[in-house]
Amino acid sequence: MFATIKEQHKGVDVCINNAGLAHPEALLNGKTSGWKNMWDVNVLALCICAREAYQSMKERNVDDGHIININSVCGHQVFPNADGHFYTATKYAVTALTEGLRQELRAENTHIRATSISPGVVKTEFAYRVYRDNSDKAAAVYTDYKSLEAKDLVHAVTYVLSAPPHVQGNMKMKPGDVLTESELNCF
């Protein structure tokens, strides 16, 4: 993918990692294959893309790039839903990895930014994929909680991309949040 981007567009200036895969695999009886698949997509793929994006920026002397990890509120809080506990662990990893990435970028004396956006429930096909064998359970995810819309994430990404160069961001979102109330950290 990154070779194609380099060939067609010269490289990456902004990387938005939107990996999110869940399987209803509880900790006490979940399948190892489901856990491994979630780890590979939600954690390892995110790290690989961040590394490759940074290398692309560094190779081209891009000093104002941005790596945005779409995380989840599950990366900050464990909800009482056994089906989601391993998924939650992967999103906690994203929280730690984003902070580690921010620290490494600082140590490299670069102005490339790392941001984590952690939305609550977003009305997408996500729950229908998790509960592909139980459409009622999937639909309940979006009726039991007030959901964000995909456009809310677009606004959040646009907001962090337009923030001044000295601003690093960590944003937790729930329906009705005003973007200016996000948690932003300065260098």
C-alpha positions in Angstrom: 0.0 0.0 0.0 2.7 2.5 0.9 4.7 1.6 -2.2 1.7 2.4 -4.3 1.1 5.7 -2.4 4.7 6.6 -3.0 4.5 5.8 -6.7 1.2 7.6 -7.3 1.4 10.5 -4.7 5.0 10.7 -3.7 4.2 9.8 -0.1 2.1 10.3 3.0 1.7 13.6 4.8 -1.4 12.6 6.9 -2.1 9.1 8.1 -5.5 8.3 9.5 -5.5 4.9 11.2 -9.1 3.8 11.4 -8.6 0.1 12.1 -11.4 -1.3 14.2 -12.3 -5.0 14.3 -14.1 -6.8 17.0 -15.3 -10.4 17.5 -17.6 -11.3 20.4 -14.9 -13.3 22.1 -15.0 -13.2 25.9 -11.9 -13.6 28.0 -13.0 -16.7 29.8 -14.1 -18.7 26.7 -13.1 -16.7 23.6 -11.3 -18.2 20.6 -7.6 -17.5 20.3 -8.0 -17.0 16.6 -10.5 -14.1 17.2 -8.2 -12.5 19.7 -5.2 -12.7 17.4 -7.2 -11.3 14.5 -8.3 -8.3 16.6 -4.7 -7.7 17.8 -3.3 -7.9 14.3 -5.8 -5.4 12.9 -6.3 -3.0 15.8 -2.8 -2.9 17.1 -0.1 -4.3 14.8 -1.6 -2.9 11.6 -1.9 0.6 13.2 1.7 0.4 14.3 2.9 -0.6 10.8 0.9 2.2 9.2 2.2 4.8 11.6 5.8 3.6 11.1 5.5 3.6 7.3 3.8 7.0 7.3 6.6 8.5 9.5 9.3 7.0 7.3 7.5 8.5 4.2 7.4 11.9 5.9 11.0 11.7 7.1 12.3 10.6 3.6 10.7 13.6 2.0 11.6 16.1 4.9 7.9 16.6 5.8 8.0 18.2 9.2 4.4 19.1 9.6 2.7 15.7 9.0 0.1 14.1 11.2 -0.7 10.6 12.3 -4.3 10.3 13.6 -5.4 7.1 15.4 -9.1 6.6 15.5 -9.4 4.9 18.9 -12.5 4.3 21.1 -13.8 5.3 24.5 -13.1 1.6 25.1 -9.5 2.7 25.1 -10.1 4.6 28.3 -12.9 2.6 30.1 -13.8 -1.0 30.5 -17.6 -1.5 29.9 -19.5 -4.4 31.4 -19.8 -6.4 28.2 -17.8 -9.6 28.1 -18.1 -9.7 24.3 -16.0 -6.6 24.1 -13.3 -7.0 26.8 -10.5 -8.2 24.4 -11.5 -5.5 21.9 -11.2 -3.0 24.8 -7.7 -4.3 25.5 -6.7 -3.5 21.9 -8.0 0.0 22.2 -6.2 0.6 25.5 -3.1 -0.5 23.5 -3.9 2.2 20.9 -4.1 4.8 23.7 -0.6 3.8 25.0 0.8 3.5 21.5 -0.3 7.0 20.5 1.4 8.5 23.6 4.5 6.5 22.9 4.4 7.7 19.3 4.0 11.3 20.5 7.1 10.9 22.7 9.2 9.3 20.0 8.3 12.1 17.5 9.3 14.7 20.1 12.6 12.9 20.7 13.2 13.1 16.9 12.8 16.9 17.1 10.0 16.8 14.5 6.8 18.7 14.4 4.9 15.7 13.1 1.9 15.3 15.4 0.2 12.2 16.8 -3.4 12.4 17.8 -5.9 9.9 19.2 -9.6 10.4 18.6 -11.7 8.2 20.9 -15.4 8.3 19.9 -18.2 6.5 21.7 -20.7 4.5 19.7 -20.7 5.6 16.0 -23.6 4.5 13.8 -21.9 2.4 11.2 -21.9 -1.3 10.1 -19.5 -2.1 13.0 -22.0 -3.8 15.3 -23.6 -5.6 12.4 -20.3 -7.2 11.6 -19.6 -8.0 15.3 -23.0 -9.7 15.7 -23.4 -10.9 12.1 -25.4 -13.9 13.4 -27.8 -11.8 15.6 -29.1 -8.6 13.9 -31.3 -7.8 16.8 -28.3 -7.6 19.1 -26.5 -5.5 16.6 -29.4 -3.1 16.2 -29.6 -2.8 20.0 -26.1 -1.3 20.1 -27.4 1.7 18.2 -30.7 2.0 20.0 -29.4 1.4 23.6 -26.9 4.3 23.3 -27.1 7.7 21.6 -24.8 7.3 18.6 -22.4 9.6 16.9 -22.6 9.9 13.1 -19.7 9.3 10.8 -19.8 13.0 10.0 -18.9 13.7 13.6 -15.7 11.9 13.1 -15.0 13.8 9.9 -15.4 17.0 11.9 -13.1 15.8 14.6 -10.4 14.9 12.1 -10.8 18.2 10.3 -10.5 20.0 13.7 -7.3 18.3 14.7 -5.8 18.8 11.3 -6.5 22.5 11.4 -5.2 23.0 15.0 -2.1 25.2 15.4 1.2 23.4 14.9 2.1 23.6 18.6 -1.1 21.6 19.6 -1.2 17.9 20.2 -4.5 16.3 20.6 -6.3 13.6 22.5 -10.0 13.7 21.9 -12.8 11.7 23.5 -16.1 12.2 21.9 -19.7 11.5 22.8 -22.9 12.7 21.2 -23.4 16.4 21.7 -19.7 17.1 22.4 -18.5 20.5 21.1 -15.1 20.0 19.5 -13.5 23.0 21.2 -14.1 21.1 24.5 -11.7 18.3 23.5 -8.7 17.6 25.6 -5.8 19.2 23.8 -2.2 19.1 25.0 0.4 21.7 23.9 4.1 20.8 23.3 
